[in-house]
Amino acid sequence: MNNILKIALTLAVGIVLAGCYNDFDNPAPAKVYTDKDFTETGAEIISIKDLKAKFYEKWGHDANGLGRRVVIEDDVVIKGKVISSDAEGNVYKSLYIYDGEQAIELRLMNDNYVNYPLGQIVYVKAQGLSLASYRYMLSLGAAPALEPDGTFPNDTPSEHDFSASGNSNIPTTEMVQQYVYRGELDTITEADVTVVDKDNYKTVLNDDLLGCLIRFEGLRSSYTTVDSNTYPNYLENVNGVYTNKYYQDEGLPITWAYNYDNTKYYGSSLFTYETTPTSLESGSYVVRVSGYARFALKELPSDNAMVNITAIYTKYSSRTGGFITYQLLVSSYKDIEEL
């Protein structure tokens, strides 16, 4: 059984015990929402794929869509299973849900794992939320503030900020509860995880799986340079100036991220199916770990070590859409297995 499945089962027991009563004075079972709660009000439950189509129909799949948004006007609801966890600090203010075909990021608050643990079924009322693209990754979040002329920023095709996020995190717990509703508590099963290896990754992986939970089996750790970036590294930020730093050069042990003297920086490491990686668009993947992650200072696998990694599959690019990389977002250190 995958480690993430074990974690889901443990969390499931805890949330059932903690979530049975919502009022100490007048204990009552927590409401479990079903499809009927939404369809009876006239809402339509649609797939995540159909929700994403509302964006792609307007902006397309290419770099023109970066920083764009579509504010959902229809009374539609998406339903999915939680496949990410921010319990270990590497996932930040985000919740990824999967409906059996596709997945999407919800931009919420901190500590989502408390109310929305792994395996939790959630319903999301999308009306009024902003579906947006940041560096090719679609997410659903709060709509941005209007400009003085009543328009949304960055919606003019000839003048928009390609690097904009296009939406924002839903700012309060109360607002989150207006959009996100808990259904039954389920678990992560093998059906929720796509498995790839060196023999099938070229045929299995595609951008329809962005945001999904993927188990990469038999990846090789690679200490090398690709597209002018050398791995592993961490990204130092001094007064807004970002500089790649290298653990060996700084006399530091090689770890997943940087966390020293209350200073925390993202770390990036490279894992590949290729003998000699020359591109990050196929077969080679960057694992980015936050300096706030509980496993930031865990030792990185050595050069050429073989690992299995279960992670959210994501895409990232330069500001204008070039230098595409595929990145792996790990929820738990237990989802990294050195072979």
Phi, psi and chi 1 to 4 in degrees:
 res  aa     phi    psi   chi1   chi2   chi3   chi4
   1 MET       -  135.9  179.9 -177.5  -69.7      -
   2 ASN   -61.8  148.1  -67.7  -23.3      -      -
   3 ASN   -59.6  -36.3  -76.8  -45.9      -      -
   4 ILE   -65.3  -28.4 -160.0  164.6      -      -
   5 LEU   -69.2  -39.4  -52.4 -172.1      -      -
   6 LYS   -63.5  -41.8  -61.2  175.4 -176.7  176.0
   7 ILE   -63.0  -42.0  -63.7  169.1      -      -
   8 ALA   -60.5  -41.4      -      -      -      -
   9 LEU   -64.9  -41.1  -71.0  170.7      -      -
  10 THR   -63.7  -45.3  -58.4      -      -      -
  11 LEU   -65.6  -33.7  -72.5  172.8      -      -
  12 ALA   -60.9  -44.1      -      -      -      -
  13 VAL   -61.6  -44.5  173.0      -      -      -
  14 GLY   -64.3  -42.1      -      -      -      -
  15 ILE   -71.6  -32.8 -159.9   73.7      -      -
  16 VAL   -63.4  -44.0  167.0      -      -      -
  17 LEU   -67.3  -38.3  -65.7  175.2      -      -
  18 ALA   -81.1  -24.7      -      -      -      -
  19 GLY  -101.8    7.4      -      -      -      -
  20 CYS   -70.7  -29.2  -70.1      -      -      -
  21 TYR  -127.1  136.0  -59.6   97.0      -      -
  22 ASN  -113.5    5.8   52.0   21.4      -      -
  23 ASP  -153.7  114.8 -172.9  -31.6      -      -
  24 PHE   -66.0  -31.4  -75.2  104.3      -      -
  25 ASP   -76.4  -38.1  -65.8  -35.5      -      -
  26 ASN  -130.3   74.4  -59.2  -71.8      -      -
  27 PRO   -59.8  137.3   20.5  -31.5      -      -
  28 ALA  -150.5  149.3      -      -      -      -
  29 PRO   -60.7  138.6  -19.8   31.5      -      -
  30 ALA   -63.7  139.4      -      -      -      -
  31 LYS   -68.4  135.3  178.9  171.5  176.4   56.7
  32 VAL  -109.2  113.3  176.3      -      -      -
  33 TYR   -77.5  148.5  -74.5   84.4      -      -
  34 THR  -129.2  172.5   66.5      -      -      -
  35 ASP   -53.4  -39.1  -67.3    8.7      -      -
  36 LYS   -60.8  -33.4 -173.2  176.1  178.9 -179.4
  37 ASP   -59.8  -26.0  -71.3  -55.7      -      -
  38 PHE  -101.4  -42.7  -58.4   95.1      -      -
  39 THR   -66.3  -30.4   56.2      -      -      -
  40 GLU   -67.9  -20.3  -78.1 -169.7  -20.1      -
  41 THR   -91.6    0.7   67.2      -      -      -
  42 GLY    97.8   -1.8      -      -      -      -
  43 ALA   -73.9  153.7      -      -      -      -
  44 GLU  -110.5  126.7  179.0 -173.5    5.1      -
  45 ILE   -86.1  120.8  -62.0  176.2      -      -
  46 ILE  -121.3  164.3   65.3  172.4      -      -
  47 SER   -76.5  159.9   67.6      -      -      -
  48 ILE   -61.9  -36.5  -68.3  173.5      -      -
  49 LYS   -59.4  -44.9  178.7  178.9 -179.9  179.6
  50 ASP   -68.5  -32.9  -73.4  -15.6      -      -
  51 LEU   -65.2  -46.8 -179.8   72.0      -      -
  52 LYS   -60.7  -32.8  -71.9 -179.6  173.6 -178.6
  53 ALA   -60.3  -28.3      -      -      -      -
  54 LYS   -63.0  -32.6  -65.8  178.6 -179.3  -65.8
  55 PHE   -76.9  -49.7  179.3   91.0      -      -
  56 TYR   -65.6  -30.8  -67.2  129.8      -      -
  57 GLU   -65.0  -28.8  -73.8  168.7    1.5      -
  58 LYS   -90.8  -42.9 -179.2  172.7 -176.9  178.7
  59 TRP  -113.3  -11.5  -62.9  117.5      -      -
  60 GLY    79.1 -176.9      -      -      -      -
  61 HIS  -101.0   -5.1  -70.3   77.0      -      -
  62 ASP   -93.5 -167.7   59.1   18.9      -      -
  63 ALA   -64.9  -18.3      -      -      -      -
  64 ASN   -60.1  -24.0 -179.1   61.9      -      -
  65 GLY   -83.9   -9.1      -      -      -      -
  66 LEU   -63.4  130.1  -58.3 -174.8      -      -
  67 GLY    79.5    0.1      -      -      -      -
  68 ARG   -87.1  167.6  -52.2  -71.8 -161.6 -178.1
  69 ARG  -147.6  160.0   86.2 -101.7  -53.4  137.7
  70 VAL  -129.2  119.5  170.1      -      -      -
  71 VAL   -84.3  123.7  177.4      -      -      -
  72 ILE   -73.4  120.4  -54.5  -58.6      -      -
  73 GLU  -100.6  -26.1  -62.3  178.2   -8.2      -
  74 ASP   -78.2  154.9  -58.7  -33.3      -      -
  75 ASP   -83.8   80.2 -171.3    5.7      -      -
  76 VAL  -121.4  153.3  -65.4      -      -      -
  77 VAL  -130.8  136.7  174.0      -      -      -
  78 ILE  -108.8  153.9   56.6  172.3      -      -
  79 LYS  -131.7  133.8  174.3 -175.3  178.0 -177.8
  80 GLY  -160.9  170.8      -      -      -      -
  81 LYS  -102.0  136.1 -179.6 -175.3  -68.7 -172.2
  82 VAL   -68.6  126.2  174.2      -      -      -
  83 ILE  -121.5    7.6   56.7  170.4      -      -
  84 SER  -129.4  163.3   66.7      -      -      -
  85 SER  -144.2  135.6  173.4      -      -      -
  86 ASP   -99.5   16.0   57.2    2.1      -      -
  87 ALA   -61.8  -31.5      -      -      -      -
  88 GLU  -101.3    7.8  -67.8 -165.2   20.7      -
  89 GLY    84.1    3.7      -      -      -      -
  90 ASN   -91.7  -29.1 -164.7   40.3      -      -
  91 VAL   -92.1  131.6  179.5      -      -      -
  92 TYR  -125.6  116.8 -179.2   62.4      -      -
  93 LYS    54.7   29.2  -70.5 -171.8  175.1 -178.0
  94 SER  -134.7  151.9  -68.9      -      -      -
  95 LEU  -137.7  125.2 -169.5   72.8      -      -
  96 TYR  -103.1  130.4  -70.6   82.3      -      -
  97 ILE  -123.3  150.6   64.0  170.6      -      -
  98 TYR  -132.6  133.1  173.0   65.9      -      -
  99 ASP  -108.1   17.5   67.2    1.9      -      -
 100 GLY    96.9  -12.3      -      -      -      -
 101 GLU  -129.4  -51.4 -178.4  179.6   15.8      -
 102 GLN  -136.0  172.0  -67.6 -164.7   16.5      -
 103 ALA  -135.6  164.2      -      -      -      -
 104 ILE  -151.9  153.3 -165.8  166.8      -      -
 105 GLU   -88.3  133.3  175.1 -169.5    4.9      -
 106 LEU  -104.0  128.6  -51.5  178.8      -      -
 107 ARG   -94.4  104.2  -61.0 -168.5   65.9 -171.4
 108 LEU  -120.5 -136.1  -53.4 -179.6      -      -
 109 MET  -112.3 -169.2  -59.2  -74.2  -68.9      -
 110 ASN   -77.4  164.0  -72.7  -35.3      -      -
 111 ASP    55.6   43.5  -61.3  -32.8      -      -
 112 ASN   -64.4  -26.2  -67.3  -55.3      -      -
 113 TYR   -63.8  -21.4   74.6   97.0      -      -
 114 VAL   -67.4  -47.6  175.6      -      -      -
 115 ASN   -96.3  -22.9  -68.4  -45.6      -      -
 116 TYR  -131.2   72.7  -47.7  109.1      -      -
 117 PRO   -73.0  169.2   30.3  -37.3      -      -
 118 LEU   -52.4  130.7  -74.1  166.3      -      -
 119 GLY    92.2  -12.5      -      -      -      -
 120 GLN   -65.1  131.4  175.3   72.9   57.8      -
 121 ILE   -82.7  129.9  -58.9  -61.6      -      -
 122 VAL  -127.3  149.5  -61.8      -      -      -
 123 TYR  -110.2  138.6  -66.2   86.4      -      -
 124 VAL  -124.3  117.0 -175.2      -      -      -
 125 LYS   -79.5  109.4  -63.2 -176.2   68.6  172.1
 126 ALA   -84.9  -17.3      -      -      -      -
 127 GLN   -59.0  125.7 -171.0  174.5   39.7      -
 128 GLY    92.7  -12.6      -      -      -      -
 129 LEU   -88.4  163.3  -65.6  179.4      -      -
 130 SER  -108.6  120.7  179.6      -      -      -
 131 LEU   -93.4  118.9 -178.0   62.7      -      -
 132 ALA  -142.0  161.8      -      -      -      -
 133 SER  -115.7  125.5  172.4      -      -      -
 134 TYR  -120.7  110.9  177.0   68.6      -      -
 135 ARG    53.2   38.0  -49.3  -66.8  177.6   96.9
 136 TYR    88.1   -7.9  -67.1  108.6      -      -
 137 MET   -93.7  124.3  -75.7  -64.8  -64.0      -
 138 LEU   -84.5  142.7  -71.1 -168.7      -      -
 139 SER  -143.5  162.5   63.9      -      -      -
 140 LEU  -118.0  122.3 -167.3   62.4      -      -
 141 GLY  -152.8 -164.4      -      -      -      -
 142 ALA   -70.0  142.1      -      -      -      -
 143 ALA   -69.1  144.1      -      -      -      -
 144 PRO   -72.5  162.9   28.9  -36.0      -      -
 145 ALA   -67.6  148.0      -      -      -      -
 146 LEU   -75.0  151.4  -66.5  174.5      -      -
 147 GLU   -73.5  165.6  -62.0  -74.3   10.6      -
 148 PRO   -55.6  -28.6  -28.5   37.0      -      -
 149 ASP   -85.5    6.6   62.8    0.6      -      -
 150 GLY    87.6    2.7      -      -      -      -
 151 THR   -98.9  161.8   62.2      -      -      -
 152 PHE   -82.8  142.5  -74.1  106.4      -      -
 153 PRO   -64.7  150.7   23.9  -33.8      -      -
 154 ASN    70.7   13.9  -52.9  -33.6      -      -
 155 ASP   -95.6    1.0  -82.4   -8.2      -      -
 156 THR   -86.9  118.9  -56.2      -      -      -
 157 PRO   -53.5  -33.6  -26.2   34.6      -      -
 158 SER   -86.7  -10.6   61.5      -      -      -
 159 GLU  -148.2   82.4   46.7 -178.1   73.6      -
 160 HIS  -137.5  158.7   76.6  -81.6      -      -
 161 ASP   -87.1  105.9 -178.2   -2.0      -      -
 162 PHE   -58.8  -27.8  -74.3   90.6      -      -
 163 SER   -89.2   -1.3   64.5      -      -      -
 164 ALA   -66.3  153.9      -      -      -      -
 165 SER   -80.7  -24.4   62.7      -      -      -
 166 GLY    84.4  -15.9      -      -      -      -
 167 ASN  -157.1 -171.8   58.2   16.9      -      -
 168 SER  -145.8  170.9   59.5      -      -      -
 169 ASN   -69.6  141.8  -65.9   87.3      -      -
 170 ILE   -63.2  122.0  -61.1  176.4      -      -
 171 PRO   -78.7  -18.4   27.3  -34.7      -      -
 172 THR  -135.4  156.4   66.3      -      -      -
 173 THR   -60.4  -39.3  -59.6      -      -      -
 174 GLU   -61.4  -40.2  -69.0   73.8   20.5      -
 175 MET   -70.5  -37.7  -71.6 -175.7   66.1      -
 176 VAL   -57.9  -42.6  169.5      -      -      -
 177 GLN   -68.4  -16.8  -67.8  172.1  -12.6      -
 178 GLN   -78.0  -19.3  -67.2  174.8   23.7      -
 179 TYR  -114.6  -31.0  -67.5  103.3      -      -
 180 VAL  -114.8  125.7 -175.5      -      -      -
 181 TYR  -126.5  139.1  -61.0   80.1      -      -
 182 ARG   -85.4  129.4  -73.8 -172.9  -67.0 -175.3
 183 GLY   -96.2 -144.6      -      -      -      -
 184 GLU   -71.5  155.9   64.2  177.6  -28.8      -
 185 LEU   -91.8  114.7 -179.0   59.2      -      -
 186 ASP  -112.8 -168.2 -155.6  -18.4      -      -
 187 THR  -130.0  161.9   59.6      -      -      -
 188 ILE   -75.7  126.8  -59.0  -66.7      -      -
 189 THR  -116.2  172.8   69.9      -      -      -
 190 GLU   -62.1  -25.5  -67.8 -178.4   -2.4      -
 191 ALA   -68.5  -18.5      -      -      -      -
 192 ASP   -89.6   -4.7  -59.4  -44.5      -      -
 193 VAL  -120.6  122.3 -175.5      -      -      -
 194 THR   -85.9  129.2  -61.2      -      -      -
 195 VAL  -104.5  128.5  178.1      -      -      -
 196 VAL  -126.8  157.4  -60.3      -      -      -
 197 ASP  -147.2 -173.3   56.9   30.7      -      -
 198 LYS   -66.1  -19.1   64.9 -178.8  179.4   61.0
 199 ASP   -90.7  -22.4  -63.5  -39.7      -      -
 200 ASN  -123.6   -2.5   70.0    4.8      -      -
 201 TYR   -60.8  -32.5   73.1   90.2      -      -
 202 LYS   -68.8  -28.8  -69.2 -178.5  179.4  179.0
 203 THR   -96.5  -24.8   56.6      -      -      -
 204 VAL   -87.8  -44.4  171.5      -      -      -
 205 LEU   -79.8  134.8  -69.9  177.8      -      -
 206 ASN  -156.0  174.2   57.4   61.7      -      -
 207 ASP   -71.4  -11.4  -78.8    5.6      -      -
 208 ASP   -65.8  -20.0  -72.7  -17.9      -      -
 209 LEU   -94.4    5.2  -67.0  177.4      -      -
 210 LEU   -60.9  133.6  -68.7  175.0      -      -
 211 GLY    88.8   -8.8      -      -      -      -
 212 CYS   -84.9  164.4  -68.6      -      -      -
 213 LEU   -90.6  118.2 -168.7   59.6      -      -
 214 ILE  -120.5  136.6  -48.3  -68.3      -      -
 215 ARG  -102.9  111.2  178.5  174.9  170.5   81.3
 216 PHE   -92.9  112.4  -67.4   83.4      -      -
 217 GLU  -100.8  134.1  -63.8 -172.2  -19.4      -
 218 GLY    74.1   34.4      -      -      -      -
 219 LEU   -76.5  152.3  -77.7  170.8      -      -
 220 ARG  -111.6  129.0  178.2  176.4   61.8   84.0
 221 SER   -68.3  134.4  174.8      -      -      -
 222 SER  -132.5  117.0 -177.6      -      -      -
 223 TYR   -94.8   95.9  -68.0   20.0      -      -
 224 THR  -157.2  179.7 -169.9      -      -      -
 225 THR  -113.5  127.3  -59.9      -      -      -
 226 VAL  -136.0  133.1 -179.7      -      -      -
 227 ASP    52.0   42.0  -71.3  -19.5      -      -
 228 SER    71.3    0.8   75.5      -      -      -
 229 ASN  -104.2  132.5  -75.0  -41.6      -      -
 230 THR  -100.6  135.2  -60.7      -      -      -
 231 TYR  -120.5  148.0  -59.9   92.8      -      -
 232 PRO   -78.7  158.9   28.4  -33.5      -      -
 233 ASN  -152.3  171.4   64.7   63.3      -      -
 234 TYR  -131.2  153.7   62.1   89.3      -      -
 235 LEU  -103.2  102.7 -169.3   61.4      -      -
 236 GLU   -77.2  137.7 -177.9 -176.3   72.7      -
 237 ASN  -123.1  110.4  177.2    8.1      -      -
 238 VAL  -120.8  108.7  178.8      -      -      -
 239 ASN    53.4   41.4  -61.8  -37.5      -      -
 240 GLY    82.9    1.0      -      -      -      -
 241 VAL  -100.5  120.6  177.0      -      -      -
 242 TYR   -99.1  133.4  -68.7   88.4      -      -
 243 THR  -138.5  130.1  -53.9      -      -      -
 244 ASN   -70.2  130.5  -81.7  -18.3      -      -
 245 LYS  -121.5  154.8  -66.9  -77.3 -171.2  172.4
 246 TYR  -122.1  131.2  -54.2   99.6      -      -
 247 TYR   -55.4  -45.2  -61.4   92.4      -      -
 248 GLN   -61.7  -43.5  -57.0   98.2  -45.6      -
 249 ASP   -62.9  -30.3  -65.6  -12.6      -      -
 250 GLU   -93.7    3.1  -57.3  -59.5  -42.7      -
 251 GLY    70.2   30.9      -      -      -      -
 252 LEU  -111.7  150.9  -62.6  171.7      -      -
 253 PRO   -63.7  150.9   21.3  -31.6      -      -
 254 ILE   -83.7  109.1  -58.5  175.8      -      -
 255 THR  -123.5  175.4   55.3      -      -      -
 256 TRP   -68.3  -30.0  -72.1   95.4      -      -
 257 ALA  -156.4 -177.9      -      -      -      -
 258 TYR  -108.4  128.1 -178.7  102.1      -      -
 259 ASN  -152.2   86.4 -176.1  -23.8      -      -
 260 TYR  -136.1  142.2  -63.9   96.2      -      -
 261 ASP    51.2   41.0  -60.0  -36.1      -      -
 262 ASN    62.8   20.0 -154.5   32.8      -      -
 263 THR  -112.8  130.6  -59.5      -      -      -
 264 LYS  -129.9  126.5  -58.0  171.0  175.5   62.8
 265 TYR  -129.0  150.4  -61.1  130.6      -      -
 266 TYR   -65.0  141.0  -89.2   97.9      -      -
 267 GLY  -111.2  148.6      -      -      -      -
 268 SER  -128.1  132.4  -65.5      -      -      -
 269 SER  -132.7  159.3   49.9      -      -      -
 270 LEU  -116.7  134.3 -177.5   65.2      -      -
 271 PHE  -132.1  141.6  -65.8   83.8      -      -
 272 THR  -147.2  157.4 -175.2      -      -      -
 273 TYR  -102.2   -7.2  -71.6  123.1      -      -
 274 GLU   -87.0  147.4  -58.4  -68.5  -30.7      -
 275 THR   -66.4  -45.4  -57.1      -      -      -
 276 THR  -131.9   97.1  -55.1      -      -      -
 277 PRO   -63.3  129.6   -8.9   17.6      -      -
 278 THR  -121.4   -9.8   58.0      -      -      -
 279 SER  -149.4  154.4  167.7      -      -      -
 280 LEU  -106.1   16.5  -61.4  179.5      -      -
 281 GLU   -94.1  -14.4  -69.0 -162.7   31.2      -
 282 SER  -158.6  123.6  178.0      -      -      -
 283 GLY    87.1   -9.9      -      -      -      -
 284 SER  -131.5  137.4  -63.2      -      -      -
 285 TYR  -136.0  138.5  -48.0   97.0      -      -
 286 VAL   -94.3  128.0  174.0      -      -      -
 287 VAL   -99.6  112.9  176.8      -      -      -
 288 ARG  -100.5  129.9  -69.8 -164.1   78.1 -142.3
 289 VAL  -126.5  131.9  171.7      -      -      -
 290 SER   -71.9  145.1  169.1      -      -      -
 291 GLY   -64.3  -15.3      -      -      -      -
 292 TYR   -87.0   -8.9  -70.3   87.8      -      -
 293 ALA   -64.8  144.6      -      -      -      -
 294 ARG   -63.6  -22.3  -68.0 -177.5 -178.5  178.8
 295 PHE  -104.9   18.6   56.5   93.4      -      -
 296 ALA   -53.7  -39.7      -      -      -      -
 297 LEU   -98.6   14.0  -67.3 -178.1      -      -
 298 LYS   -69.2  144.5  -67.1  -75.5 -172.0 -179.0
 299 GLU   -66.4  134.2 -175.5  178.1   -6.3      -
 300 LEU   -73.6  144.1 -163.5   71.2      -      -
 301 PRO   -55.3  144.5  -27.2   36.0      -      -
 302 SER   -67.7  165.4   60.6      -      -      -
 303 ASP   -56.4  130.4 -170.0   22.3      -      -
 304 ASN    76.8    2.7  -67.0  -44.6      -      -
 305 ALA   -66.6  147.3      -      -      -      -
 306 MET   -98.8  137.0  -57.1  -61.6  -69.4      -
 307 VAL  -141.7  158.9  -61.8      -      -      -
 308 ASN  -110.0  135.6  -63.4  -27.4      -      -
 309 ILE  -132.0  126.2  -61.3  176.7      -      -
 310 THR  -105.4  121.0  -57.3      -      -      -
 311 ALA  -156.4  163.7      -      -      -      -
 312 ILE   -75.3  130.7  -57.7  -65.4      -      -
 313 TYR   -87.7  119.9 -173.8   49.4      -      -
 314 THR  -131.5  168.1   73.7      -      -      -
 315 LYS  -129.5  145.6 -173.9  176.1 -176.3  177.9
 316 TYR  -147.2  150.9 -171.8   77.0      -      -
 317 SER  -143.6  175.7   72.6      -      -      -
 318 SER   -68.3  174.9   66.5      -      -      -
 319 ARG   -56.8  -36.9 -171.7  178.9   68.1   85.0
 320 THR   -99.4    9.0   55.3      -      -      -
 321 GLY   103.7   -1.3      -      -      -      -
 322 GLY   -92.2 -175.7      -      -      -      -
 323 PHE    48.8   54.3  -61.4   99.7      -      -
 324 ILE   -69.5  135.1  -69.7  171.3      -      -
 325 THR  -129.4  151.8   65.1      -      -      -
 326 TYR  -106.2  125.2  -74.1   89.2      -      -
 327 GLN  -117.7  151.6  -60.0 -175.3   -9.7      -
 328 LEU  -112.8  124.5  -51.1 -174.5      -      -
 329 LEU  -103.8  110.5  177.7   60.3      -      -
 330 VAL   -94.5  129.3  176.9      -      -      -
 331 SER   -80.7  -38.6  -69.4      -      -      -
 332 SER  -138.0  145.2  167.8      -      -      -
 333 TYR   -61.9  -26.3 -176.3   64.9      -      -
 334 LYS   -68.1  -12.3  -67.4 -179.0  179.1  179.4
 335 ASP   -88.1    7.9  -65.4  -36.1      -      -
 336 ILE  -115.4  113.1  -57.3  166.4      -      -
 337 GLU  -116.2  111.7  -53.4  169.4   60.4      -
 338 GLU   -80.3  130.9 -168.7  161.9   -5.5      -
 339 LEU   -89.8      -  -56.1  178.2      -      -
